[in-house]
Amino acid sequence: MTNRRTATSDLDIVVLLHGSPAPYRVSLRHGDWPVEMFVHTEETWHAYVDRELPKRHSPLLWMCAAGLLLFDVDGVGARLVAHGRKLIDAGPAPVPAEEIDDRRYAITDLLDDLTGSDDQSERLYIAVELVRRTGELALAVSGSWDGTGKWLARRLDAAQPGLTMRLHDGLQGVLSGRAEPLVAVVDEVLDQAGGRFWAGYRRAGTP
């Protein structure tokens, strides 16, 4: 319902019931419009959001906090909208230092793979993975909500303006045979988190 709607955008609708058969989701078409319905009770809505909050990524929360309240017969809708907006405004929980180190390690390893490879097919997939992981790290160190797909780009535009286009240009460079521009922008984001990290990285396994 925004000016960013495209010809293929679907309509996400959260529906609240008092009980069974919620919770479930279903995709359908209304005329030519693809619609996804997310059906919950008030209790399952809270349960799903509470489960997603530690991941700093909750599409259900954003649907209600930033969406349009279509109708509300008993006040539950308005209550969830207000609660959702309060959570959004408060921001996500800080990213644990161990998780930041995990991300630094993975990106450092990918950088070594990229600079060491002369196989253009390999470099393509390494570079795409680097772009995604670097964007996610940038959101983490910025204290921003996470996102996937188009929402990763949108969150990055808000958190670190210009970074998405620089990552785009770096990826184009890899496709043209030059990895240096992408490596440079990835290193800039890594520096915000403490720099490259490989030697000394250690994690205990599960028995």
N, C-alpha and C positions, 0 to 999 in steps of 0.2 A: 504493500500500500504506500510505497514511497516513490520518489522520482527516479530511483535506481532500478525500478521494475523493468524487466526485459520481456520480449515476446515469449520466452520459455519459462518465465518465473511461475512458480507454483504458489498457491495460497495456503498458508499454514493456519489452521484453526485449532485452538485448544477448546475442548468441550468438557464440561464438568458434570458428572452424574453423581447420584447419591450412593451408588454401589455397583454390583455386577451389571454388565460384563466388563466394566472398567477394571484395570487399565489395559488399553490396547491402542494401536495406531493403524490407520488404513489409508491407502492412496486410492483416489477415484477421480473422475472427471465430471465437472459441472459445465455442460456445454463444451466449449473449447478450452476451458480453464482447468489445469491440473490442480487438484486439491489434496492436501494431506491433513488428516484429522488426528489429533493427539487427545485421546479420550482418557480422562482421569476422574478420580474422586478428589476431594480436597486433601485427604490423607495421602493418597499415592502421589499427588502433585508435589507435596512437601517431601515425601520420601525420595522421589527422583531428583529433585533439585538438591536436596541435602547430599545425595550420593555424588552429584556432579560438581558441586562447589569446590571440593579439594582439587579437582582437575583443572579448575579455573576456566571451565568451558561448559556452559549449560544452555543449549539452544532453547530448552523449555522455559528457563528463567527469562531469557531475552524476549521470547515471543510475548510473554505477558507484561513484562516491564516496559517494552518499547512498542508494543502493538496497540491495536485499537480494540477497546471493549465494545463488542457488538451489542450484547444485551445482558442484563443481570437481574434475575428475578428475586434473589434472596440476599444480595450483598456479598456473596462469596467472591464473585469476580472482582469487585472493587477492592476487596480485602487482599486478594492475591496480587493485584496490580500494585497496590501500595507497598506490600511486602517485597515484591520483586524489585521495585524501584529503589527501595531502601538498600537492598543487597547490592544492586548494581552500583549505586552511588558510593557505597562503602568500599567497593573494589574487591579483588580476589585476595586470598590469603598469600602471604609471601612465599616464594619458591624456596624450599629447603636447600641449604648449601650443597648437600650431597647430590641432589637432583641437578643443580647447576654444574657440578663437576662431571656428572654422567654425560650431560649435554656437551660440555667442553671436550671431553674425551672422544665422544663419537664424531664430533665435527673435526677435531684434529686428525683423527684416523682417516676420515674422508678426504681431507686436504692432502694428506700424504698419498692416498690412492690417486687423487686427481693429478697431482704434479708428477707422479711416477709412471703414469700410464701414457702410452702412445697409441692406444686403441680408441678410435673416435666413438665407437658404439659404447664402450665402457665409460668414457669421459662424459657422454651425454647423461647417462643414468646417475653417475656420481654427482654431476653438477646439479641435476634436478633435486636430488636428495639433499645436497648442500644448501640449496636455496630454501627448501622447506624448513630444514632444521635450524638454519641461521635465523629465519624469520621467527620461529618459535622461541629461540633463545633471546632474540631482541625483545619480544613481548615479555618474557620471563624477567629479564633484568630491568625492564621498564615498569614492572608492577602492574601490567595490563592484563585484561582478560584475554584468554587464548582463543584461537579460531582455526577453522580448517577451510580449505578451498578458498572461495571468494572472501570468506570472512577473515581468513588469515591476512589477505591483502588489505581489507578494510581496517582491521585492528592495527596493522602496521602503519597505515597512512595516518591514523590518529596518534599513535604512540611515538613514531619516529618518521616524520614526514620526509619523503624523498628516498627512503631506504628501499622500498619496493622497486622503484624504477632503477636504482643502482644495482640491485640484485638481478633485475631483468636484463640490464645492459651487460652485466657480468656473464650471465648465461649465454647471451648472444655472442659474447667474445669466445666462450668455450666452443660454441658451434662453428665459429670461424677459425678455430685453431689456436686461440690465445686464452690461456687460463689465468694470466696475471691479473686482469681487472676483477674477476670474481674472487680470487684469492685475497686481493687487497681489501675488498669490502667485507668479506667473511672475517678477516683478521681484525678489522675495526670493531665488529660486533663482539668477537671473542675478547678483545681487550677490555670491553665494558664489563666482562664477567671474570676477568683475571688472566686472560690470555690462553694460549694453547696449553693443552694438558694431555700428556701421554705417559712419560716416564714417571713411575711412582704411583700410577693409578692402581687401586686395589679394591676389590669388592668380595666379601665373603659369599660363598655359595650356599645353597640349601642342601642339608644332609639328605 
